Amino acid sequence: MDIADMDMNEHKKLNDSVAGTSGMVEKPTPADYIFNVINYLFFGIFTISCIFPFYYIFINTISDPSYVTSGQITLLPKGLTIVNYVNMGKVGDLWTSVIVTVLRTVLGTALMVVVSSLAGYLVTKKEMWHRQLWYRMLVVTMYFNAGLIPWYLNMNMLGLTNTFAAYIIPGIVAPYNIILVKTYIESIPAEIEESAYLDGASYLKIYTSIIWPLSKPILATIAIFGAVGQWNSFQDSLILNANSPHLYTLQHRLYIYLNQSSNIGALASSGDVSTIANSLNTKIIQYTISMVTIIPILCVYPFMQRYFEKGLMLGAVKG
């Protein structure tokens, strides 16, 4: 009994010791406080430095043009007005460029996501014919390219000049996104797919019913990459569709307007040209068009943010 009592006492002391240890909270040292203060200050200043340029442009676009011209706008807008945006709506072909950019962003991103997910799934299948060869050929394209002139000659030979397809077809296959999808799919437990295969499901059925729903985080991640790239792209419009003004993207229009902002009256398709030219100076034109190109993508990004970090991290765990 004495030995049993001793064992029970020792066991109780051990439990109390473990409980006390787990309940202990280490008290921050002065060095910890100093580190936290410096850390918060650094990232606070960094965040403000990133946000302030957008904020400064925005308050100038909603301020009275006379205050903007005289340089009186610093931290707060003065003479709130939306006349700058209303006048920009009268600039010729701006809305056509908006429609073209929205269409290329939606269609190009959707097709890229579908093809990337399907290709990423295929290269995970060991029974795919020469899987390693095709995958390595895909990866090589990330590091080597022929250059601008051969690229243009190739696009011209394929009939992808002065056509809307020039915005869609070249971006359908995105090697980096395919690699992300492949890595993410490989992190999904193989037993899920095997059980479906044993039940008689085909590869297409497994892909549409299992792989696609489980891959939503990584698909949302590459959708963000694709949408931002499509929205901000203007080189293809500048080079491939130079002779088709009706196919100019919003970024291409921005480039043109920024270079010709002193002649804004010549770009107006309707309204009193002299009124537009007098109410918008060069600085306001640049600020307003910049916000027109920035705001839409900033509005879409927060809705995808909840998928972004999870998809990017899980898709990059394996090599």
Secondary structure, DSSP 8 states (H G I E B T S, - for coil): -HHHHHHHHHHHHHHHHHHHHHH------HHHHHHHHHHHHHHHHHHHHHHHHHHHHHHHHTS-HHHHHTT--SSS-SS---HHHHHHTTBTTHHHHHHHHHHHHHHHHHHHHHHHHHHHHHTT-TTSTTHHHHHHHHHHTTT----HHHHHHHHHHTT-SSSGGGGTGGGS--HHHHHHHHHHHHHS-HHHHHHHHHTT--HHHHIIIIIHHHTHHHHHHHHHHHHHHHHH--HHHHHHSTT-GGG--HHHHHHHHHHSGGGHHHHB-SS-HHHHHHH--HHHHHHHHHHHHHHHHHHHHHHHHHHHHHHHHHTTS--
